[in-house]
């Protein structure tokens, strides 16, 4: 299989989205800011698949918030195209921070069009201040083995 048709890890979690008119910019392709929204949707879907939903975050009075994004735009996507947004946990110190990776491929040709890494830190929901990662987060957000 050509490299462009492969995931960066063996079996990532992924969602499919269809590019909507609101995602398109003046250059007639997906706006760079729309990719952040795609990443957020994939991250939440993955989080929920790991057994953590918003009610759990609230019960633990903790959340993971973005500290840093690193993004690489590799090719364009256009209106109506189906994109597969993959994500996985790359590292987790089990105390405060973790890194999540993303890879986006166009469904029509399998080409990787985007890669990103996001660092999250744990905060107390009620105060917004950094805090130690709850054990539940450390266990759920384990490093992807693939």
NUKE-561378 format. One line per 3 residues: number of its first residue (from 1); their letters; for each residue x, y negated, z negated of N, C-alpha, C, CB. Coordinates in steps of 0.1 Angstrom, whole numbers, always signed. Glycine has a CB too. Layout:
BEGIN
NUM) a) X Y Z X Y Z X Y Z X Y Z | ...
END
This chain:
BEGIN
1) xxx) +9 +12 +0 +0 +0 +0 +9 -12 +0 -10 +0 -12 | +6 -22 +9 +14 -34 +9 +14 -42 -5 +10 -44 +20 | +25 -48 -8 +26 -55 -21 +15 -65 -23 +39 -62 -22
4) xxx) +10 -72 -12 +0 -82 -14 -14 -76 -18 -2 -89 -1 | -15 -63 -17 -27 -56 -20 -27 -49 -34 -31 -45 -10 | -16 -52 -41 -14 -45 -54 -17 -55 -66 +0 -39 -55
7) xxx) -21 -50 -77 -22 -58 -89 -8 -58 -95 -32 -52 -99 | -5 -68 -103 +8 -70 -109 +10 -60 -121 +10 -84 -114 | -1 -54 -126 -1 -44 -136 -10 -32 -131 -6 -49 -150
10) xxx) -8 -21 -137 -15 -9 -132 -30 -10 -131 -11 +3 -141 | -37 -14 -142 -51 -14 -142 -57 -26 -150 -57 +0 -149 | -56 -37 -144 -61 -49 -151 -76 -49 -153 -56 -62 -145
13) xxx) -81 -57 -162 -95 -60 -163 -98 -71 -152 -100 -66 -177 | -109 -70 -145 -112 -80 -135 -127 -82 -133 -106 -76 -121 | -130 -94 -128 -144 -97 -124 -143 -102 -110 -150 -108 -134
16) xxx) -155 -101 -103 -156 -107 -89 -165 -119 -90 -162 -96 -80 | -161 -129 -82 -169 -141 -81 -170 -145 -66 -162 -153 -89 | -180 -151 -62 -182 -156 -49 -180 -171 -49 -196 -153 -43
19) xxx) -172 -177 -40 -169 -191 -40 -182 -199 -36 -157 -194 -30 | -185 -208 -45 -198 -216 -43 -194 -230 -38 -205 -217 -56 | -204 -237 -32 -201 -251 -28 -195 -260 -38 -214 -257 -23
22) xxx) -199 -258 -51 -193 -267 -61 -178 -265 -63 -201 -265 -74 | -173 -253 -59 -159 -250 -60 -150 -256 -49 -157 -235 -60 | -156 -261 -39 -149 -266 -27 -146 -281 -28 -158 -264 -14
25) xxx) -134 -285 -24 -130 -299 -24 -130 -305 -10 -116 -300 -31 | -124 -317 -9 -124 -325 +3 -116 -318 +14 -119 -339 +1 | -107 -309 +10 -98 -302 +19 -105 -290 +25 -85 -299 +13
28) xxx) -117 -288 +20 -126 -276 +25 -120 -263 +20 -127 -276 +40 | -114 -263 +8 -110 -250 +2 -113 -252 -13 -95 -247 +5 | -110 -241 -21 -113 -241 -35 -104 -251 -42 -111 -227 -41
31) xxx) -110 -260 -49 -103 -271 -56 -94 -264 -67 -113 -281 -63 | -83 -270 -69 -74 -265 -79 -80 -264 -93 -61 -273 -80 | -88 -273 -97 -95 -273 -110 -105 -261 -111 -102 -286 -113
34) xxx) -110 -257 -100 -120 -246 -100 -113 -233 -105 -126 -244 -87 | -101 -232 -102 -94 -219 -106 -93 -218 -122 -79 -219 -101 | -92 -230 -128 -93 -229 -143 -106 -224 -148 -90 -243 -149
37) xxx) -117 -227 -141 -130 -222 -145 -131 -207 -142 -141 -229 -137 | -125 -203 -131 -125 -188 -128 -117 -181 -139 -118 -186 -114 | -106 -187 -143 -98 -180 -154 -105 -179 -167 -85 -188 -156
40) xxx) -113 -190 -170 -120 -190 -183 -131 -179 -182 -127 -204 -185 | -138 -178 -171 -148 -168 -169 -143 -154 -171 -155 -169 -155 | -131 -151 -165 -125 -138 -166 -120 -135 -180 -113 -137 -156
43) xxx) -114 -146 -186 -109 -144 -200 -121 -141 -210 -102 -157 -205 | -132 -148 -208 -143 -145 -217 -149 -131 -214 -154 -155 -216 | -150 -127 -202 -156 -114 -198 -146 -103 -204 -157 -112 -183
46) xxx) -133 -105 -203 -124 -96 -209 -125 -95 -224 -109 -99 -205 | -126 -107 -230 -127 -108 -245 -140 -100 -250 -128 -123 -249 | -151 -102 -242 -163 -95 -246 -162 -80 -244 -175 -100 -238
49) xxx) -155 -76 -233 -152 -62 -231 -143 -56 -242 -146 -60 -217 | -135 -64 -248 -127 -59 -259 -134 -59 -272 -115 -68 -261 | -147 -63 -272 -155 -62 -284 -156 -75 -292 -151 -51 -293
52) xxx) -151 -86 -287 -152 -99 -294 -161 -108 -286 -138 -105 -295 | -172 -112 -293 -181 -122 -286 -181 -134 -294 -196 -116 -285 | -189 -144 -290 -189 -157 -297 -193 -156 -311 -198 -167 -290
55) xxx) -203 -147 -314 -208 -145 -328 -197 -139 -336 -220 -135 -328 | -188 -131 -331 -177 -126 -339 -167 -137 -342 -169 -115 -331 | -164 -146 -332 -156 -157 -334 -161 -166 -346 -154 -166 -321
58) xxx) -174 -168 -345 -180 -176 -355 -180 -170 -369 -195 -179 -352 | -182 -157 -370 -182 -149 -382 -168 -150 -388 -187 -135 -381 | -158 -149 -380 -144 -149 -384 -139 -164 -387 -135 -142 -374
61) xxx) -147 -174 -382 -143 -188 -383 -129 -190 -376 -142 -193 -398 | -128 -183 -365 -115 -184 -357 -118 -183 -342 -105 -173 -362 | -109 -189 -335 -110 -189 -320 -96 -190 -314 -119 -201 -315
64) xxx) -95 -186 -302 -82 -187 -294 -84 -199 -285 -78 -174 -286 | -75 -209 -285 -77 -221 -277 -64 -222 -268 -79 -234 -285 | -66 -228 -257 -55 -229 -247 -45 -239 -252 -60 -233 -233
67) xxx) -32 -235 -252 -21 -245 -255 -14 -248 -242 -11 -238 -265 | -13 -239 -233 -5 -241 -221 -10 -233 -209 +10 -239 -223 | -10 -239 -197 -13 -231 -185 +0 -232 -176 -25 -236 -178
70) xxx) +3 -221 -170 +13 -222 -159 +7 -215 -147 +27 -214 -163 | +5 -223 -136 -2 -218 -124 +6 -218 -111 -15 -226 -123 | +4 -209 -103 +10 -208 -90 -1 -206 -79 +21 -197 -89
73) xxx) -3 -216 -71 -13 -216 -60 -6 -210 -48 -20 -230 -57 | -10 -198 -43 -2 -191 -33 -9 -192 -19 +0 -177 -36 | -22 -193 -19 -29 -194 -6 -43 -199 -9 -30 -180 +1
76) xxx) -50 -204 +1 -63 -210 +0 -75 -199 -1 -66 -220 +11 | -85 -203 -7 -98 -196 -7 -109 -205 -2 -102 -189 -21 | -119 -200 +5 -129 -208 +11 -143 -204 +7 -128 -208 +26
79) xxx) -153 -213 +10 -167 -211 +7 -172 -197 +11 -175 -221 +14 | -179 -190 +2 -185 -177 +5 -175 -165 +3 -190 -177 +19 | -163 -168 +2 -153 -156 +0 -155 -150 -14 -139 -161 +2
82) xxx) -153 -137 -15 -154 -131 -28 -139 -130 -33 -160 -116 -27 | -138 -134 -45 -125 -133 -52 -125 -124 -64 -120 -148 -57 | -115 -116 -66 -113 -107 -77 -103 -114 -86 -109 -93 -72
85) xxx) -108 -117 -98 -100 -124 -108 -96 -113 -119 -107 -136 -115 | -83 -110 -119 -78 -100 -129 -71 -107 -141 -68 -90 -122 | -72 -101 -152 -65 -107 -164 -61 -95 -173 -75 -116 -172
88) xxx) -51 -98 -181 -46 -89 -191 -37 -96 -201 -37 -77 -184 | -35 -90 -213 -27 -96 -223 -13 -92 -221 -32 -91 -238 | -4 -102 -219 +10 -99 -217 +18 -99 -230 +16 -110 -208
91) xxx) +15 -107 -239 +22 -107 -252 +13 -112 -263 +35 -115 -252 | +15 -107 -275 +8 -112 -287 +17 -110 -299 -6 -104 -288 | +19 -122 -306 +28 -121 -317 +21 -116 -330 +34 -134 -320
94) xxx) +7 -114 -329 -1 -110 -340 -2 -119 -352 +5 -97 -345 | +3 -131 -350 +3 -142 -360 -5 -154 -356 +17 -145 -364 | -1 -160 -345 -7 -173 -340 -10 -173 -325 +2 -184 -344
97) xxx) -1 -168 -317 -1 -170 -303 -1 -157 -294 +10 -179 -299 | -7 -158 -283 -7 -148 -273 -6 -154 -259 -19 -138 -274 | -1 -146 -249 -1 -150 -235 -10 -141 -228 +13 -150 -230
100) xxx) -18 -146 -219 -27 -139 -210 -23 -142 -196 -42 -143 -213 | -22 -132 -188 -19 -134 -173 -31 -132 -165 -8 -123 -169 | -31 -139 -153 -42 -138 -143 -36 -136 -130 -50 -151 -144
103) xxx) -43 -129 -121 -40 -127 -107 -53 -128 -100 -32 -114 -105 | -54 -135 -89 -66 -136 -81 -62 -131 -67 -71 -151 -81 | -71 -122 -62 -70 -117 -49 -82 -120 -41 -67 -102 -49
106) xxx) -81 -123 -28 -92 -124 -19 -97 -110 -15 -88 -132 -6 | -110 -107 -17 -115 -94 -14 -114 -90 +0 -130 -93 -19 | -115 -100 +9 -116 -96 +24 -102 -90 +29 -119 -109 +32
109) xxx) -91 -95 +24 -78 -90 +29 -69 -85 +18 -71 -101 +36 | -73 -86 +5 -65 -81 -6 -53 -90 -10 -60 -67 -3 | -52 -101 -3 -40 -110 -6 -41 -116 -19 -39 -120 +5
112) xxx) -30 -117 -26 -29 -124 -39 -28 -139 -35 -17 -119 -48 | -37 -147 -40 -37 -161 -37 -34 -170 -49 -51 -165 -31 | -33 -164 -61 -31 -172 -73 -26 -164 -84 -44 -179 -77
115) xxx) -16 -169 -92 -12 -163 -104 -11 -173 -115 +2 -156 -102 | -13 -169 -127 -12 -179 -138 -9 -171 -151 -25 -187 -139 | -4 -179 -160 -2 -174 -174 -7 -185 -183 +13 -171 -177
118) xxx) -14 -181 -194 -20 -191 -203 -16 -186 -217 -35 -191 -202 | -11 -196 -225 -8 -193 -239 -20 -198 -247 +6 -200 -243 | -24 -190 -256 -35 -193 -265 -29 -193 -279 -47 -183 -264
121) xxx) -34 -202 -288 -31 -202 -302 -44 -201 -309 -24 -215 -306 | -43 -195 -321 -55 -193 -330 -58 -205 -338 -53 -180 -338 | -70 -209 -339 -74 -220 -348 -86 -216 -356 -77 -233 -339
124) xxx) -88 -223 -367 -100 -222 -375 -111 -230 -369 -97 -226 -390 | -122 -223 -366 -133 -230 -359 -138 -242 -367 -144 -221 -357 | -139 -241 -380 -145 -251 -388 -136 -264 -389 -148 -246 -402
127) xxx) -123 -262 -388 -114 -274 -389 -106 -277 -376 -104 -271 -400 | -105 -268 -367 -97 -270 -355 -82 -269 -357 -101 -283 -350 | -78 -265 -369 -64 -264 -373 -59 -250 -370 -62 -268 -387
130) xxx) -46 -249 -366 -40 -236 -363 -41 -227 -376 -25 -238 -359 | -42 -214 -373 -43 -205 -385 -38 -192 -380 -58 -203 -389 | -36 -183 -390 -31 -169 -387 -42 -162 -380 -27 -162 -400
133) xxx) -38 -154 -370 -47 -146 -362 -54 -136 -370 -40 -140 -350 | -67 -135 -370 -74 -125 -378 -70 -111 -373 -90 -126 -376 | -70 -101 -382 -66 -88 -378 -74 -83 -366 -68 -79 -390
136) xxx) -87 -86 -366 -96 -82 -355 -90 -87 -342 -110 -87 -358 | -85 -100 -341 -80 -105 -329 -67 -97 -325 -77 -120 -330 | -58 -96 -335 -45 -89 -332 -48 -75 -327 -37 -88 -345
139) xxx) -58 -68 -332 -61 -54 -328 -67 -54 -314 -70 -47 -338 | -76 -64 -311 -83 -64 -298 -75 -69 -287 -96 -72 -299 | -67 -79 -290 -58 -86 -280 -45 -79 -279 -57 -101 -282
142) xxx) -45 -66 -277 -32 -58 -276 -26 -60 -262 -34 -43 -279 | -13 -59 -262 -6 -60 -249 -10 -49 -239 +9 -59 -251 | -12 -53 -227 -16 -43 -216 -5 -34 -214 -20 -51 -203
145) xx) -8 -21 -214 +3 -11 -212 +7 -8 -198 -2 +2 -218 | -1 -13 -188 +1 -10 -174 +11 -19 -169 -11 -11 -166
END
